[in-house]
Amino acid sequence: MAEAFAALTAGSPAVTRSAGHTVAGRHEFRGVRTVEHFFTVPLDHAQPGGAEITVFAREYVSAEHTDAEAAALPWLLFLQGGPGGRGNRATSFSGWMKAAARDFRILMLDQRGTGLSAPVDRNTLPLQGSAAEQAAYLALFRADSIVADAELIRAALGADPWTVLGQSFGGFCALSYLSFAPSGLKEVLITGGLAPLHGPAERVYRATFQRVAARNAEYFGWYPEDRERVTRIARHLARHEELLPDGSRLTPERFQMVGAFLGGNTRVDALHYLLEDAFVDTPAGERLSDAFLEQVRPQVSRAANPLYAVLHESIYGQGAATDWAAWRVLEEFPQFRPDAAEPLLTGEMVYPWYFEQDPALQPLREVAELLAAKQDWAPLYDLEQLAANTVPVAAAVYKDDIYVDYELSMETAAAVRGLQAWTTADFHHDGIGEDGEGIFRRLLGMVRP
């Protein structure tokens, strides 16, 4: 990807190429003005004359600003979590967007493969040809390509170096931005997204399995009755066929995926409300309720964001195959087995059986296997550039984050010159959703003393 960025900038501090750009619509509602932008960018930035894709971004501006005032505001690019997460669809300003809209034009990017940006799912991916061709296509949908898209978009907008806010995987992308295109950045804010800069994916999962186990223990300390409920549900699913609304079977291991609730400050308590809905009496005996199964379905299906499963481990791939790292590391943590005496709930890890049990992923199984075996992943970070960084960077690092490990995050913080880390145990991975305004203001104040 270094060659791609060299072609992109041609050694100049200003980008010399830009994306094709179309404005599709302008709207105003509840104090918000939006502009819908479509950009044409190369599929492979190392081959700018080759195939192209369309990338979408929505601009948000406060209606409190006049048109002239809004045009003079600096840009803030938001990079969403994921992989596979589209930009937020805000219907009013709240949280960090409320704070940012006072001083910025916000550009909410649908990263390539998500939302309206060349969306990838089981229906669209076959357009690329064979499984091998589909895998080669998806290999171009990682952080380095997202950053190259952003630089072409910045040039198309005529924007000066901009502020970037990266949440979770968006923070990983921000580190790639600092590595390969720092001249496009004024300042960088990262929330729960300091990626490990080197090493195999296994080291990530060894750390996060321990974090998830500790979070299970904390949760069951708050809700001891749910310890029995989780075991009871897992045993029931091992003995009885229960179907989700999409017709697929809810297996014990799929049920364990509701552990995603454990990664949040407020969502964690919603897990209790879910579990208490589990069982009802029927003429056929005790069964799982329709209400429970309907609530579980979006937690265990990747229909809305298949790239999350297909590309998840590739975000740690640099020069070696990831080879289902989480699945292999799981063997070291038998308490997460679905047939354990008291099975624990799992986190964000992705396993091969996802592609056997989830109807949205079944057609992508061969592609996922090819990506898991891919050996020649390009570097996602330039360690020398990060060590010499001059862009102001501030990061919120959550001490009990079950998705982005604290120790690995602090290792990365020390490797980026000038990065200021705010460490806190007050929030979990979704801190920006609980006090986005406060976190945004704190980080912005850190880069603007």
C-alpha positions as CSV (number, residue, x, y, z in Angstrom):
1,M,0.0,0.0,0.0
2,A,3.0,2.3,0.4
3,E,3.3,2.3,-3.4
4,A,-0.4,3.2,-3.7
5,F,0.0,6.2,-1.5
6,A,3.1,7.2,-3.4
7,A,1.0,7.2,-6.5
8,L,-1.7,9.1,-4.8
9,T,0.4,12.0,-3.6
10,A,3.3,11.9,-6.0
11,G,5.6,13.2,-3.3
12,S,3.6,16.3,-2.7
13,P,2.2,17.5,0.6
14,A,-1.1,18.1,-1.3
15,V,-3.0,15.3,-2.9
16,T,-2.6,15.5,-6.7
17,R,-5.5,13.3,-7.6
18,S,-9.1,13.5,-6.5
19,A,-12.2,11.4,-6.7
20,G,-15.1,12.0,-9.1
21,H,-17.7,13.8,-7.1
22,T,-21.5,14.1,-7.3
23,V,-23.9,15.8,-4.9
24,A,-27.2,13.8,-4.9
25,G,-29.3,15.6,-2.4
26,R,-29.6,18.3,0.3
27,H,-32.0,18.1,3.2
28,E,-32.8,20.0,6.4
29,F,-34.6,18.6,9.5
30,R,-34.6,19.2,13.3
31,G,-31.7,21.7,13.2
32,V,-29.6,19.5,10.9
33,R,-28.6,20.2,7.3
34,T,-27.3,17.3,5.3
35,V,-25.6,16.9,1.9
36,E,-25.3,13.5,0.2
37,H,-22.0,13.0,-1.6
38,F,-21.0,10.2,-4.0
39,F,-17.3,9.8,-5.0
40,T,-15.7,7.6,-7.6
41,V,-12.5,6.1,-6.5
42,P,-10.2,3.3,-7.7
43,L,-11.0,-0.2,-6.5
44,D,-7.2,-0.8,-6.2
45,H,-5.4,2.4,-5.4
46,A,-2.2,0.9,-6.7
47,Q,-3.9,0.7,-10.1
48,P,-5.6,4.1,-10.5
49,G,-6.5,3.5,-14.1
50,G,-8.3,0.3,-13.4
51,A,-11.7,-0.6,-12.0
52,E,-13.6,1.9,-9.9
53,I,-16.1,1.9,-7.1
54,T,-18.5,4.5,-5.7
55,V,-18.1,5.6,-2.1
56,F,-20.8,7.5,-0.2
57,A,-20.5,10.1,2.6
58,R,-23.1,12.3,4.2
59,E,-22.2,15.8,5.4
60,Y,-23.9,17.1,8.5
61,V,-23.9,20.8,9.4
62,S,-25.8,22.6,12.2
63,A,-28.7,24.7,10.8
64,E,-27.6,27.4,13.3
65,H,-24.8,28.2,10.8
66,T,-25.6,30.3,7.8
67,D,-24.6,28.8,4.4
68,A,-21.6,31.1,4.3
69,E,-20.6,30.2,7.9
70,A,-21.0,26.5,7.2
71,A,-18.8,26.7,4.1
72,A,-16.0,28.2,6.2
73,L,-16.1,25.6,8.9
74,P,-13.2,23.0,9.0
75,W,-14.1,19.4,8.2
76,L,-14.2,16.5,10.6
77,L,-14.1,13.0,9.1
78,F,-15.8,10.3,11.2
79,L,-14.5,6.8,10.8
80,Q,-16.9,4.2,12.1
81,G,-16.2,1.0,14.0
82,G,-16.3,-2.4,12.4
83,P,-15.1,-3.7,10.0
84,G,-18.3,-3.6,8.1
85,G,-20.0,-0.8,10.0
86,R,-21.6,2.0,7.8
87,G,-21.7,5.6,8.9
88,N,-24.2,6.7,11.5
89,R,-27.6,7.8,10.1
90,A,-28.3,10.7,12.5
91,T,-31.8,12.2,12.6
92,S,-30.8,14.9,15.1
93,F,-27.6,16.2,16.8
94,S,-26.8,14.5,20.1
95,G,-23.7,13.1,21.8
96,W,-20.4,13.8,20.1
97,M,-22.1,15.1,17.0
98,K,-23.9,17.8,19.0
99,A,-20.5,19.0,20.3
100,A,-18.7,18.7,16.9
101,A,-21.4,20.4,14.9
102,R,-20.8,23.7,16.7
103,D,-17.3,24.0,15.1
104,F,-17.1,21.5,12.2
105,R,-18.7,20.3,9.0
106,I,-19.0,16.5,9.8
107,L,-18.4,14.0,7.0
108,M,-19.9,10.7,7.9
109,L,-18.2,8.1,5.6
110,D,-19.7,4.8,4.6
111,Q,-16.4,2.9,4.4
112,R,-16.0,0.9,1.2
113,G,-18.2,-2.2,1.3
114,T,-20.8,-0.7,3.7
115,G,-23.9,1.3,3.4
116,L,-24.1,3.0,0.0
117,S,-20.3,2.5,-0.7
118,A,-20.1,-0.5,-3.1
119,P,-22.0,-2.6,-0.5
120,V,-20.9,-6.2,0.0
121,D,-23.2,-9.1,1.0
122,R,-24.1,-12.6,-0.2
123,N,-26.1,-11.0,-3.1
124,T,-23.6,-8.5,-4.5
125,L,-20.3,-10.4,-4.0
126,P,-21.0,-13.0,-6.7
127,L,-20.7,-10.2,-9.2
128,Q,-17.0,-10.4,-8.8
129,G,-16.8,-13.9,-10.2
130,S,-15.3,-17.0,-8.5
131,A,-14.6,-17.4,-4.8
132,A,-10.9,-16.6,-5.5
133,E,-11.9,-13.4,-7.4
134,Q,-14.2,-12.4,-4.6
135,A,-11.5,-12.9,-2.0
136,A,-9.0,-10.8,-4.1
137,Y,-11.7,-8.1,-4.3
138,L,-12.3,-8.1,-0.5
139,A,-8.6,-7.9,0.2
140,L,-8.9,-4.3,-1.1
141,F,-11.4,-3.4,1.6
142,R,-9.1,-2.9,4.5
143,A,-8.0,0.2,6.4
144,D,-5.2,1.2,4.0
145,S,-7.8,1.4,1.1
146,I,-10.3,3.2,3.3
147,V,-7.6,5.8,4.1
148,A,-6.7,6.2,0.4
149,D,-10.4,6.8,-0.4
150,A,-10.5,9.4,2.3
151,E,-7.6,11.3,0.8
152,L,-9.1,11.4,-2.6
153,I,-12.4,12.5,-1.1
154,R,-10.6,15.3,0.8
155,A,-9.1,16.5,-2.4
156,A,-12.5,16.4,-4.2
157,L,-14.0,18.5,-1.4
158,G,-11.1,21.0,-1.6
159,A,-10.6,20.5,2.1
160,D,-7.5,21.5,4.1
161,P,-6.0,18.8,6.3
162,W,-8.9,17.7,8.4
163,T,-9.7,16.4,11.9
164,V,-10.4,12.7,12.1
165,L,-12.4,11.0,14.8
166,G,-12.1,7.2,14.8
167,Q,-14.2,4.9,17.0
168,S,-13.0,1.3,17.5
169,F,-12.0,0.0,14.0
170,G,-12.2,3.6,12.9
171,G,-9.3,4.2,15.3
172,F,-7.4,1.4,13.5
173,C,-8.0,3.3,10.3
174,A,-6.8,6.5,11.9
175,L,-3.5,4.9,12.7
176,S,-3.2,3.8,9.1
177,Y,-3.9,7.4,8.1
178,L,-1.1,8.6,10.4
179,S,1.2,6.0,8.9
180,F,0.6,6.6,5.2
181,A,-1.0,10.1,4.7
182,P,-0.2,12.3,7.7
183,S,-0.1,15.4,5.5
184,G,-3.9,15.1,5.2
185,L,-4.5,15.3,8.9
186,K,-4.8,18.3,11.2
187,E,-5.4,16.3,14.3
188,V,-6.7,12.8,15.2
189,L,-9.1,11.7,18.0
190,I,-9.4,8.0,18.8
191,T,-12.0,6.3,21.0
192,G,-11.5,2.7,22.0
193,G,-9.4,2.1,18.9
194,L,-5.6,1.8,19.4
195,A,-4.8,-1.2,17.4
196,P,-1.8,-3.5,18.0
197,L,0.8,-2.4,15.5
198,H,2.5,-5.7,15.1
199,G,2.4,-9.4,16.1
200,P,0.0,-12.2,15.2
201,A,-3.8,-12.0,15.7
202,E,-3.4,-14.7,18.4
203,R,-2.0,-12.2,20.9
204,V,-5.1,-10.1,20.5
205,Y,-7.5,-13.0,21.3
206,R,-5.4,-14.3,24.2
207,A,-5.8,-10.9,25.8
208,T,-9.5,-10.3,24.9
209,F,-10.7,-13.8,25.9
210,Q,-9.3,-13.0,29.4
211,R,-11.1,-9.6,29.3
212,V,-14.4,-11.3,28.3
213,A,-14.1,-13.9,31.0
214,A,-13.6,-11.2,33.6
215,R,-16.6,-9.3,32.3
216,N,-18.7,-12.5,32.5
217,A,-17.7,-12.8,36.2
218,E,-18.6,-9.2,36.8
219,Y,-22.0,-9.5,35.1
220,F,-22.9,-12.7,36.9
221,G,-21.9,-11.0,40.2
222,W,-24.6,-8.3,39.4
223,Y,-27.2,-10.8,38.2
224,P,-26.5,-14.2,39.9
225,E,-29.8,-15.6,38.7
226,D,-28.6,-15.2,35.1
227,R,-25.7,-17.6,35.7
228,E,-28.3,-20.4,35.9
229,R,-30.4,-19.0,33.1
230,V,-27.4,-19.0,30.6
231,T,-26.5,-22.6,31.4
232,R,-30.2,-23.6,31.2
233,I,-30.6,-22.0,27.8
234,A,-27.4,-23.6,26.5
235,R,-28.5,-27.0,27.7
236,H,-32.0,-26.5,26.2
237,L,-30.6,-25.6,22.8
238,A,-28.3,-28.7,22.9
239,R,-31.4,-30.9,23.3
240,H,-34.1,-29.1,21.4
241,E,-34.3,-27.4,18.0
242,E,-35.2,-23.8,18.3
243,L,-35.5,-21.7,15.1
244,L,-34.9,-18.0,14.8
245,P,-37.3,-15.8,12.8
246,D,-35.1,-16.3,9.7
247,G,-35.6,-20.1,9.9
248,S,-32.0,-20.9,11.0
249,R,-31.3,-22.9,14.1
250,L,-30.2,-21.2,17.3
251,T,-27.4,-23.4,18.6
252,P,-25.7,-23.2,22.0
253,E,-22.7,-21.5,20.4
254,R,-24.7,-19.0,18.5
255,F,-26.6,-18.1,21.7
256,Q,-23.3,-17.4,23.4
257,M,-22.9,-14.5,21.0
258,V,-25.2,-12.5,23.1
259,G,-22.1,-11.7,25.1
260,A,-21.8,-8.7,22.8
261,F,-23.9,-7.0,25.3
262,L,-21.0,-7.2,27.8
263,G,-19.0,-4.7,25.8
264,G,-21.2,-1.7,26.8
265,N,-21.8,0.5,29.7
266,T,-25.6,0.5,29.5
267,R,-26.1,-2.4,27.1
268,V,-24.8,-4.8,29.7
269,D,-27.9,-4.3,31.8
270,A,-30.1,-4.9,28.8
271,L,-28.7,-8.5,28.7
272,H,-30.6,-9.2,31.9
273,Y,-33.9,-8.1,30.3
274,L,-33.2,-10.3,27.3
275,L,-32.5,-13.4,29.4
276,E,-35.5,-13.0,31.6
277,D,-37.7,-13.3,28.5
278,A,-36.2,-16.7,27.6
279,F,-38.7,-19.4,28.5
280,V,-42.4,-19.9,28.2
281,D,-44.6,-23.0,28.9
282,T,-46.3,-24.5,25.9
283,P,-48.4,-27.7,25.2
284,A,-45.1,-29.2,24.0
285,G,-43.3,-28.3,27.2
286,E,-40.9,-25.5,28.0
287,R,-39.7,-23.6,24.9
288,L,-37.9,-20.4,24.1
289,S,-40.3,-17.5,23.6
290,D,-40.9,-15.8,20.3
291,A,-40.0,-12.5,22.0
292,F,-36.6,-13.9,23.1
293,L,-35.8,-15.4,19.7
294,E,-36.7,-12.1,18.0
295,Q,-34.4,-10.2,20.3
296,V,-31.6,-12.7,19.9
297,R,-31.8,-12.8,16.0
298,P,-29.9,-9.5,15.3
299,Q,-27.3,-10.4,17.9
300,V,-26.4,-13.7,16.2
301,S,-26.9,-12.8,12.5
302,R,-24.4,-10.9,10.3
303,A,-27.0,-10.1,7.6
304,A,-26.7,-6.4,8.3
305,N,-22.8,-6.3,8.3
306,P,-21.3,-9.4,6.7
307,L,-17.9,-7.8,6.3
308,Y,-17.6,-7.8,10.1
309,A,-17.3,-11.6,9.9
310,V,-15.5,-12.0,6.6
311,L,-12.8,-9.4,7.2
312,H,-12.7,-9.3,11.0
313,E,-9.4,-11.2,11.5
314,S,-7.8,-9.5,8.5
315,I,-7.7,-6.2,10.4
316,Y,-4.8,-7.9,12.3
317,G,-3.2,-9.5,9.2
318,Q,0.2,-8.2,8.3
319,G,2.6,-10.5,6.4
320,A,1.0,-13.8,7.7
321,A,-2.2,-15.7,7.5
322,T,-4.6,-15.2,10.4
323,D,-5.9,-18.8,10.0
324,W,-8.9,-18.5,12.3
325,A,-6.8,-17.2,15.2
326,A,-9.7,-16.8,17.6
327,W,-11.0,-20.3,17.0
328,R,-7.5,-21.8,17.7
329,V,-7.0,-19.6,20.8
330,L,-10.4,-20.7,22.1
331,E,-8.9,-24.1,22.8
332,E,-6.9,-22.4,25.6
333,F,-10.1,-21.2,27.3
334,P,-12.4,-24.2,27.8
335,Q,-14.8,-22.2,29.9
336,F,-16.1,-20.7,26.6
337,R,-17.0,-24.1,25.2
338,P,-20.8,-24.4,24.8
339,D,-20.7,-27.7,26.7
340,A,-18.7,-26.3,29.6
341,A,-20.3,-26.9,33.0
342,E,-21.2,-23.2,33.2
343,P,-20.5,-21.8,29.7
344,L,-19.4,-18.2,29.4
345,L,-20.8,-15.8,26.9
346,T,-18.4,-14.8,24.1
347,G,-17.3,-11.4,22.7
348,E,-16.6,-10.1,19.2
349,M,-14.5,-13.1,18.1
350,V,-15.4,-14.8,14.7
351,Y,-15.3,-18.5,14.2
352,P,-15.5,-20.8,11.1
353,W,-18.9,-22.2,12.2
354,Y,-20.4,-18.7,11.6
355,F,-20.2,-19.5,7.9
356,E,-22.1,-22.8,8.5
357,Q,-24.9,-21.6,10.7
358,D,-25.7,-18.0,9.6
359,P,-27.7,-18.0,6.4
360,A,-26.3,-14.6,5.5
361,L,-22.8,-16.0,5.7
362,Q,-23.2,-19.5,4.3
363,P,-22.6,-18.4,0.7
364,L,-19.4,-16.6,1.8
365,R,-17.8,-19.6,3.4
366,E,-15.3,-20.4,0.7
367,V,-14.3,-16.7,0.4
368,A,-13.8,-16.6,4.2
369,E,-11.6,-19.7,4.1
370,L,-9.4,-18.1,1.4
371,L,-9.0,-14.9,3.3
372,A,-8.2,-16.8,6.5
373,A,-5.4,-18.6,4.6
374,K,-4.0,-15.5,2.8
375,Q,-0.3,-15.1,3.6
376,D,0.7,-11.9,1.9
377,W,-1.3,-9.2,3.7
378,A,0.4,-5.9,3.3
379,P,1.4,-3.8,6.3
380,L,-1.3,-1.6,7.8
381,Y,1.0,0.7,9.7
382,D,4.4,2.3,9.2
383,L,6.2,2.0,12.5
384,E,8.9,4.5,11.5
385,Q,6.4,7.1,10.5
386,L,4.4,6.7,13.7
387,A,7.6,7.0,15.7
388,A,8.3,10.3,14.0
389,N,4.6,11.5,14.0
390,T,4.0,15.2,14.2
391,V,0.2,15.2,14.0
392,P,-1.5,15.9,17.3
393,V,-3.3,12.8,18.5
394,A,-5.4,12.1,21.6
395,A,-7.0,8.7,22.4
396,A,-9.5,7.5,25.0
397,V,-8.3,4.1,26.3
398,Y,-10.8,2.1,28.3
399,K,-9.2,0.0,31.0
400,D,-11.8,-2.7,30.9
401,D,-12.5,-2.8,27.2
402,I,-13.3,-6.4,26.1
403,Y,-12.8,-5.7,22.4
404,V,-9.6,-3.5,22.3
405,D,-7.3,-4.7,25.0
406,Y,-5.9,-2.0,27.4
407,E,-2.4,-3.3,27.6
408,L,-2.0,-3.6,23.8
409,S,-3.5,-0.2,23.4
410,M,-1.0,1.4,25.8
411,E,1.8,-0.4,23.9
412,T,0.6,1.3,20.7
413,A,0.2,4.7,22.5
414,A,3.9,4.5,23.4
415,A,4.8,3.8,19.8
416,V,3.1,6.9,18.3
417,R,5.2,10.0,18.9
418,G,3.2,12.7,20.8
419,L,0.1,10.6,21.3
420,Q,-1.7,11.6,24.5
421,A,-3.7,8.8,26.1
422,W,-6.6,9.5,28.4
423,T,-7.1,6.2,30.3
424,T,-10.4,5.6,32.2
425,A,-12.4,2.9,33.8
426,D,-15.6,4.9,33.7
427,F,-16.5,3.6,30.2
428,H,-16.4,0.4,28.2
429,H,-16.1,0.1,24.4
430,D,-19.2,2.1,23.7
431,G,-18.2,5.1,25.8
432,I,-18.7,7.5,22.9
433,G,-22.3,6.4,22.9
434,E,-22.9,7.1,26.6
435,D,-21.0,10.4,26.9
436,G,-20.0,11.3,23.4
437,E,-20.1,15.0,24.0
438,G,-17.9,14.9,27.1
439,I,-15.4,12.5,25.5
440,F,-15.2,14.5,22.3
441,R,-14.6,17.7,24.1
442,R,-12.0,16.2,26.4
443,L,-10.0,14.7,23.4
444,L,-10.3,17.9,21.3
445,G,-9.0,19.9,24.3
446,M,-6.0,17.6,24.6
447,V,-4.9,18.2,21.0
448,R,-5.6,21.9,21.3
449,P,-4.0,23.0,24.6
